[in-house]
Amino acid sequence: MDYPRARHDLEFIPIDHEGRRMILVRDRLGLVPYGTGVPSGLLPVLALMDGLRSLDDLAREVTALQGGRRVTPEDIAPVLAELDAAGLLDTERYREAKATAAADFAASPVRAAVFAGPAYPDSPQLLGPYLDAILALAPEAPAPPAGAKLLGLIAPHIDPESGKAAYGAAYAPLRGSSPRRVVVLGVGHQIINGLYSLTDKTFATPLGAVASDAAAVARLRRAGGAVVDPSDLQHRDEHSVEFQAVFLRHALGEDRPFSLVPVLCGSPAGTLPEPSRRAFLEAAGPFLAALRELAAEPDTLVVAGVDFCHIGPKFGHDKPADLLEEAALAHDAALLAALSRGDAEAFWAESARVADGYNVCGLTALATLAEILPPATLTVLCRDIMREKETASAVTFAAAAYTAP
């Protein structure tokens, strides 16, 4: 490990443990055991491990971080061994484990309902009434114009218990609809290669399986080229499409079969040369064109399963969420206003204005939605926020519907 590299697919969550500030490591691949914590001072050191710095470089920079207390390459070597053993480094051991996990997932035709039980009831007898109760919470929305057709939805992907009102608002309008295909734009929190990840697996739910439209997925994969990650492993433990599949299965009913086109959308950071619509279209233009054609086909609905701002120490801010909440909600409102005007340039400009400082995880999914739907009316049905007192952090989300004559 002459040029050590930290893994870039881990999540780090600040917590207080027995009066000590610790960082909880979340590894969707499962190499780092659940509940593993690391000292908060380790994060700046991991950030230096980019695969470009040598041990000598690291020793100098860690020495500077420690106010001049000398650290040598010999001091760093045993720490690297411990980090590798803990699954925190991008090494041969990690790459082999990831390849094995990818092969195992690829061999299965079904994407399991991973969050059934932890996030929502895992039996149809309990899940049906649970979802009915959520749909009943939907606020009374303005009646759509006569003859209006539902083209798309914005729904949350926060856990259903925290997002009840927004889920209800998003999916209540679906009752009575009968799309034959639903394109779900989820959020790929772990995508590293490219902007998108696709899978043609059937999605299991406690209410019955939802088959993917394999032909549509293959068509998008061909069009996307390098902008699509060649692996679909990111879908294995990602909740953003699973939650939509569950609500869709229930809201549409067993007597209205439909297929799914599951699209995970990654972060533009590190993928695009700049956070602009121009760079987005240059990178993803052919993929967006194919997706636009797909969305225009009869009986196709597009759902963006996204959350908006992630604020507070849990998400890297040095201030509690309550001090950031007003500005974050204003940012949400500006993004939604740009989408309602069909102004994709303004959408990107608003994100650039704050340098994505509020961590809008649904940015690429919403930008994709803005490019693939025809001119339509966007009606915001609900806006909400989940406040997490123990971490002084919060997540904002919304529900909205696109309709057109």
C-alpha positions as CSV (number, residue, x, y, z in Angstrom):
1,M,0.0,0.0,0.0
2,D,2.5,2.6,-1.2
3,Y,-0.3,4.8,-2.4
4,P,-3.2,3.9,-0.1
5,R,-6.8,4.7,-1.2
6,A,-9.8,4.8,1.1
7,R,-13.1,3.4,0.0
8,H,-15.5,5.9,-1.6
9,D,-18.7,3.8,-1.1
10,L,-19.0,4.2,2.6
11,E,-21.2,6.5,4.7
12,F,-19.9,8.2,7.8
13,I,-22.5,9.2,10.4
14,P,-21.5,11.3,13.5
15,I,-22.8,9.9,16.8
16,D,-22.3,10.4,20.5
17,H,-21.3,7.2,22.3
18,E,-20.9,7.2,26.0
19,G,-20.0,10.9,25.9
20,R,-17.5,10.5,23.1
21,R,-17.9,11.8,19.6
22,M,-17.6,8.9,17.2
23,I,-18.3,8.2,13.5
24,L,-20.6,5.3,12.7
25,V,-19.5,3.5,9.4
26,R,-22.3,2.3,7.1
27,D,-21.2,-0.1,4.5
28,R,-23.9,-1.3,2.1
29,L,-21.6,-4.0,0.8
30,G,-21.4,-5.5,4.3
31,L,-17.6,-5.8,4.6
32,V,-17.6,-3.4,7.6
33,P,-19.7,-5.0,10.4
34,Y,-22.9,-3.1,11.3
35,G,-22.3,-0.8,14.3
36,T,-18.6,-0.2,13.6
37,G,-17.4,3.2,14.8
38,V,-14.2,5.1,14.3
39,P,-12.8,8.1,16.0
40,S,-13.9,11.4,14.5
41,G,-10.3,12.4,14.0
42,L,-9.7,9.6,11.5
43,L,-12.0,11.2,8.8
44,P,-9.5,13.9,7.7
45,V,-6.8,11.2,7.5
46,L,-9.0,8.9,5.4
47,A,-9.8,11.9,3.1
48,L,-6.0,12.2,2.4
49,M,-5.9,8.6,1.2
50,D,-6.9,9.2,-2.4
51,G,-4.5,6.8,-4.1
52,L,-2.3,9.7,-5.3
53,R,-0.4,10.4,-2.1
54,S,2.5,8.2,-1.1
55,L,3.3,7.1,2.5
56,D,5.8,9.9,2.7
57,D,3.2,12.4,1.5
58,L,0.7,11.1,4.0
59,A,3.3,11.3,6.8
60,R,4.0,15.0,6.1
61,E,0.3,15.9,5.8
62,V,-0.8,14.0,9.0
63,T,2.1,15.7,10.8
64,A,0.7,19.0,9.7
65,L,-2.8,18.0,10.8
66,Q,-1.5,17.2,14.2
67,G,0.1,20.6,14.7
68,G,3.6,19.5,13.9
69,R,3.8,16.3,16.0
70,R,6.0,14.2,13.8
71,V,4.5,11.1,12.1
72,T,6.6,8.8,9.9
73,P,5.7,6.3,7.2
74,E,6.6,3.6,9.7
75,D,3.9,5.0,12.0
76,I,1.3,4.9,9.3
77,A,1.9,1.4,8.0
78,P,0.4,-0.5,11.0
79,V,-2.6,1.9,10.9
80,L,-3.2,1.1,7.3
81,A,-3.1,-2.6,8.1
82,E,-5.8,-2.1,10.7
83,L,-7.9,0.0,8.3
84,D,-7.6,-2.7,5.6
85,A,-8.6,-5.4,8.1
86,A,-11.6,-3.3,9.1
87,G,-12.7,-3.0,5.4
88,L,-12.2,0.7,5.1
89,L,-9.6,0.7,2.3
90,D,-9.8,0.1,-1.4
91,T,-7.4,-2.8,-1.6
92,E,-7.3,-6.2,-3.4
93,R,-9.1,-7.7,-0.5
94,Y,-12.0,-5.2,-0.9
95,R,-12.1,-5.5,-4.7
96,E,-12.3,-9.3,-4.5
97,A,-15.1,-9.2,-2.0
98,K,-17.0,-6.6,-4.1
99,A,-16.5,-8.8,-7.2
100,T,-17.9,-11.8,-5.3
101,A,-20.9,-9.8,-4.1
102,A,-21.5,-8.5,-7.6
103,A,-21.3,-12.0,-9.1
104,D,-23.7,-13.4,-6.5
105,F,-26.2,-10.6,-7.1
106,A,-25.9,-10.9,-10.9
107,A,-26.7,-14.7,-10.7
108,S,-30.1,-14.0,-9.1
109,P,-33.1,-13.0,-11.3
110,V,-34.8,-11.3,-8.3
111,R,-33.9,-8.3,-6.3
112,A,-35.1,-9.1,-2.7
113,A,-37.3,-6.9,-0.6
114,V,-34.3,-5.9,1.6
115,F,-36.2,-3.4,3.7
116,A,-39.3,-5.4,4.4
117,G,-39.4,-5.7,8.1
118,P,-36.9,-3.0,9.1
119,A,-38.7,-0.2,7.2
120,Y,-42.3,-1.4,6.6
121,P,-44.4,-4.5,7.4
122,D,-43.1,-7.7,5.8
123,S,-46.4,-9.5,5.5
124,P,-49.2,-8.6,3.1
125,Q,-51.8,-8.8,5.9
126,L,-50.0,-6.0,7.7
127,L,-48.6,-4.1,4.8
128,G,-51.8,-3.5,3.0
129,P,-53.6,-1.7,5.9
130,Y,-50.4,0.1,6.7
131,L,-50.2,1.6,3.2
132,D,-53.9,2.3,3.1
133,A,-53.5,4.4,6.3
134,I,-50.6,6.3,4.6
135,L,-52.7,7.0,1.5
136,A,-55.5,8.2,3.7
137,L,-53.2,11.0,5.0
138,A,-53.0,12.6,1.6
139,P,-54.0,16.2,1.8
140,E,-56.8,17.4,-0.4
141,A,-55.1,18.4,-3.7
142,P,-56.4,20.8,-6.3
143,A,-58.5,19.0,-8.9
144,P,-56.5,18.5,-12.1
145,P,-57.9,20.1,-15.3
146,A,-60.5,18.1,-17.0
147,G,-58.9,15.4,-19.2
148,A,-55.5,15.9,-17.7
149,K,-53.2,12.9,-17.8
150,L,-50.7,12.0,-15.1
151,L,-47.2,11.9,-16.6
152,G,-45.0,11.8,-13.6
153,L,-44.6,12.0,-9.8
154,I,-42.1,13.2,-7.3
155,A,-42.2,11.1,-4.2
156,P,-39.8,10.8,-1.2
157,H,-37.5,7.9,-0.6
158,I,-37.1,8.5,3.1
159,D,-38.3,5.6,5.3
160,P,-42.1,5.4,5.0
161,E,-42.8,6.0,8.6
162,S,-41.0,9.3,8.6
163,G,-42.5,10.4,5.2
164,K,-46.1,9.3,5.6
165,A,-47.7,12.5,4.6
166,A,-45.6,13.0,1.5
167,Y,-45.9,9.3,0.4
168,G,-49.7,9.6,0.8
169,A,-49.8,12.8,-1.2
170,A,-47.6,11.4,-4.0
171,Y,-49.4,8.1,-4.4
172,A,-53.0,8.9,-3.7
173,P,-53.4,10.4,-7.3
174,L,-52.4,7.0,-8.7
175,R,-55.6,5.3,-7.7
176,G,-57.6,4.9,-10.8
177,S,-54.6,5.1,-13.1
178,S,-53.4,2.1,-15.0
179,P,-49.8,2.6,-16.4
180,R,-48.4,-0.4,-18.0
181,R,-44.8,0.7,-17.4
182,V,-43.3,2.8,-14.6
183,V,-39.8,4.3,-15.0
184,V,-38.5,4.9,-11.4
185,L,-35.7,7.4,-11.1
186,G,-34.1,6.5,-7.7
187,V,-31.0,7.7,-6.0
188,G,-27.8,5.6,-6.3
189,H,-26.0,6.6,-3.1
190,Q,-23.1,4.3,-3.9
191,I,-22.6,4.8,-7.7
192,I,-18.9,5.3,-8.5
193,N,-18.7,4.6,-12.2
194,G,-20.9,6.8,-14.3
195,L,-24.2,8.7,-13.5
196,Y,-26.7,5.8,-13.7
197,S,-27.1,2.2,-12.7
198,L,-29.7,-0.1,-14.3
199,T,-31.1,-3.6,-13.5
200,D,-33.5,-5.9,-15.2
201,K,-34.2,-7.9,-12.1
202,T,-37.7,-8.6,-10.8
203,F,-38.4,-6.6,-7.6
204,A,-39.9,-8.7,-4.9
205,T,-42.4,-7.1,-2.5
206,P,-44.6,-8.6,0.2
207,L,-47.6,-7.7,-2.0
208,G,-46.2,-9.6,-5.0
209,A,-43.4,-9.3,-7.5
210,V,-42.9,-6.5,-10.0
211,A,-41.2,-7.5,-13.1
212,S,-38.7,-5.2,-14.8
213,D,-39.0,-4.3,-18.5
214,A,-35.9,-6.0,-19.6
215,A,-36.1,-4.8,-23.2
216,A,-36.4,-1.1,-22.0
217,V,-33.5,-1.6,-19.6
218,A,-31.3,-3.1,-22.4
219,R,-32.3,-0.2,-24.7
220,L,-31.2,2.4,-22.1
221,R,-28.0,0.5,-21.4
222,R,-27.0,0.6,-25.0
223,A,-27.8,4.3,-25.3
224,G,-26.1,5.2,-22.1
225,G,-22.7,3.7,-22.8
226,A,-20.1,4.8,-20.3
227,V,-22.6,7.0,-18.4
228,V,-24.2,3.7,-17.1
229,D,-22.3,1.7,-14.5
230,P,-21.7,-1.8,-16.0
231,S,-22.6,-3.4,-12.6
232,D,-26.1,-3.4,-11.1
233,L,-24.8,-4.2,-7.6
234,Q,-25.8,-0.8,-6.4
235,H,-29.5,-1.9,-6.6
236,R,-29.0,-4.7,-4.1
237,D,-29.2,-2.6,-0.9
238,E,-30.6,0.6,-2.2
239,H,-34.0,1.6,-0.8
240,S,-35.0,4.4,-3.2
241,V,-36.5,2.2,-5.9
242,E,-37.7,-0.5,-3.5
243,F,-40.0,1.9,-1.6
244,Q,-41.5,3.1,-4.8
245,A,-42.1,-0.5,-6.0
246,V,-44.0,-1.2,-2.8
247,F,-46.2,1.8,-3.1
248,L,-46.8,1.3,-6.8
249,R,-47.7,-2.4,-6.3
250,H,-50.3,-1.4,-3.6
251,A,-51.7,1.8,-5.2
252,L,-52.2,0.2,-8.7
253,G,-53.6,-3.0,-7.3
254,E,-53.1,-6.7,-8.3
255,D,-55.5,-6.4,-11.2
256,R,-53.4,-3.8,-13.0
257,P,-50.1,-5.4,-13.9
258,F,-47.2,-3.1,-14.8
259,S,-43.5,-3.4,-15.4
260,L,-40.7,-1.4,-13.8
261,V,-37.7,0.4,-15.3
262,P,-35.4,0.8,-12.3
263,V,-32.9,3.7,-12.8
264,L,-30.5,4.7,-10.0
265,C,-29.1,8.2,-10.5
266,G,-25.7,9.0,-9.0
267,S,-24.1,12.3,-7.9
268,P,-22.8,14.6,-10.5
269,A,-19.9,15.5,-8.2
270,G,-16.7,13.8,-9.5
271,T,-18.6,12.7,-12.7
272,L,-19.3,15.9,-14.4
273,P,-16.5,18.5,-15.0
274,E,-18.8,21.2,-13.6
275,P,-22.2,21.3,-12.0
276,S,-24.1,22.7,-15.0
277,R,-26.9,21.6,-17.4
278,R,-24.4,21.9,-20.3
279,A,-22.0,19.4,-18.7
280,F,-24.9,17.1,-17.8
281,L,-26.3,17.1,-21.4
282,E,-22.9,16.5,-22.9
283,A,-22.3,13.5,-20.6
284,A,-25.8,12.0,-20.6
285,G,-27.4,13.3,-23.8
286,P,-27.9,9.9,-25.6
287,F,-29.1,8.3,-22.4
288,L,-31.6,11.1,-21.8
289,A,-32.8,10.9,-25.4
290,A,-33.6,7.2,-25.1
291,L,-35.3,7.8,-21.7
292,R,-37.3,10.6,-23.2
293,E,-38.5,8.3,-26.0
294,L,-39.4,5.7,-23.4
295,A,-41.3,8.2,-21.3
296,A,-43.3,9.3,-24.3
297,E,-44.6,5.9,-25.1
298,P,-48.3,5.2,-24.2
299,D,-49.2,4.1,-20.7
300,T,-45.8,5.0,-19.3
301,L,-45.4,6.9,-15.9
302,V,-42.2,8.4,-14.5
303,V,-41.6,8.5,-10.8
304,A,-38.7,10.2,-9.2
305,G,-38.1,8.7,-5.7
306,V,-36.0,11.5,-4.2
307,D,-35.2,13.4,-1.0
308,F,-34.1,17.0,-1.1
309,C,-31.8,18.7,1.5
310,H,-29.7,16.8,4.1
311,I,-28.6,19.2,6.7
312,G,-26.8,19.1,10.1
313,P,-23.7,17.4,11.5
314,K,-24.8,14.0,10.2
315,F,-24.3,15.3,6.7
316,G,-21.1,17.1,7.2
317,H,-22.3,20.5,8.4
318,D,-20.7,22.3,11.3
319,K,-24.1,23.7,12.4
320,P,-27.2,22.0,13.7
321,A,-30.0,21.6,11.2
322,D,-32.3,24.1,12.9
323,L,-29.9,26.9,12.0
324,L,-29.8,25.8,8.3
325,E,-33.5,24.8,7.9
326,E,-34.9,28.1,6.7
327,A,-32.3,28.4,3.9
328,A,-32.6,24.7,3.0
329,L,-36.4,25.0,2.6
330,A,-35.9,28.1,0.5
331,H,-33.5,26.1,-1.7
332,D,-36.1,23.3,-2.1
333,A,-38.7,25.9,-3.1
334,A,-36.4,27.4,-5.7
335,L,-35.6,24.0,-7.2
336,L,-39.3,23.1,-7.3
337,A,-40.2,26.5,-8.9
338,A,-37.6,25.9,-11.6
339,L,-39.1,22.5,-12.3
340,S,-42.6,23.9,-12.4
341,R,-41.5,26.4,-15.0
342,G,-39.8,23.7,-17.0
343,D,-36.6,25.7,-16.6
344,A,-33.8,23.1,-16.4
345,E,-31.1,25.9,-16.7
346,A,-32.5,27.6,-13.6
347,F,-32.7,24.3,-11.8
348,W,-28.9,23.7,-12.3
349,A,-28.2,27.4,-11.6
350,E,-29.9,27.2,-8.2
351,S,-27.9,24.1,-7.3
352,A,-24.7,25.9,-8.3
353,R,-25.7,29.0,-6.4
354,V,-25.3,27.1,-3.1
355,A,-22.6,24.7,-4.5
356,D,-24.9,21.9,-3.5
357,G,-24.2,22.9,0.1
358,Y,-27.4,21.3,1.3
359,N,-26.7,17.9,-0.1
360,V,-29.7,17.4,-2.4
361,C,-29.3,13.6,-3.0
362,G,-32.0,13.7,-5.6
363,L,-30.3,16.3,-7.8
364,T,-29.5,14.0,-10.8
365,A,-32.9,12.2,-10.7
366,L,-34.7,15.6,-10.7
367,A,-32.5,16.9,-13.4
368,T,-33.2,13.8,-15.4
369,L,-37.0,14.2,-14.9
370,A,-36.7,17.8,-16.1
371,E,-35.2,16.6,-19.4
372,I,-37.4,13.7,-20.3
373,L,-41.0,14.8,-19.7
374,P,-42.9,17.0,-22.2
375,P,-44.2,20.4,-21.2
376,A,-46.5,19.7,-18.2
377,T,-48.0,21.3,-15.2
378,L,-46.2,20.6,-11.9
379,T,-48.4,20.7,-8.8
380,V,-46.6,20.5,-5.4
381,L,-48.8,18.3,-3.2
382,C,-46.8,18.2,0.0
383,R,-43.5,19.5,1.5
384,D,-42.2,18.0,4.7
385,I,-39.1,17.6,6.9
386,M,-37.8,14.8,9.1
387,R,-35.9,16.1,12.1
388,E,-33.5,13.8,13.9
389,K,-33.0,15.2,17.3
390,E,-30.2,12.9,18.4
391,T,-27.9,14.0,15.6
392,A,-29.3,17.6,15.3
393,S,-29.8,16.8,11.6
394,A,-32.7,16.9,9.2
395,V,-33.9,15.8,5.7
396,T,-36.4,17.6,3.6
397,F,-38.7,16.0,1.0
398,A,-41.7,16.6,-1.1
399,A,-44.5,15.2,-3.3
400,A,-45.6,16.6,-6.6
401,A,-47.4,15.5,-9.7
402,Y,-46.8,16.3,-13.4
403,T,-50.0,16.5,-15.5
404,A,-50.7,17.5,-19.1
405,P,-53.8,17.6,-21.4
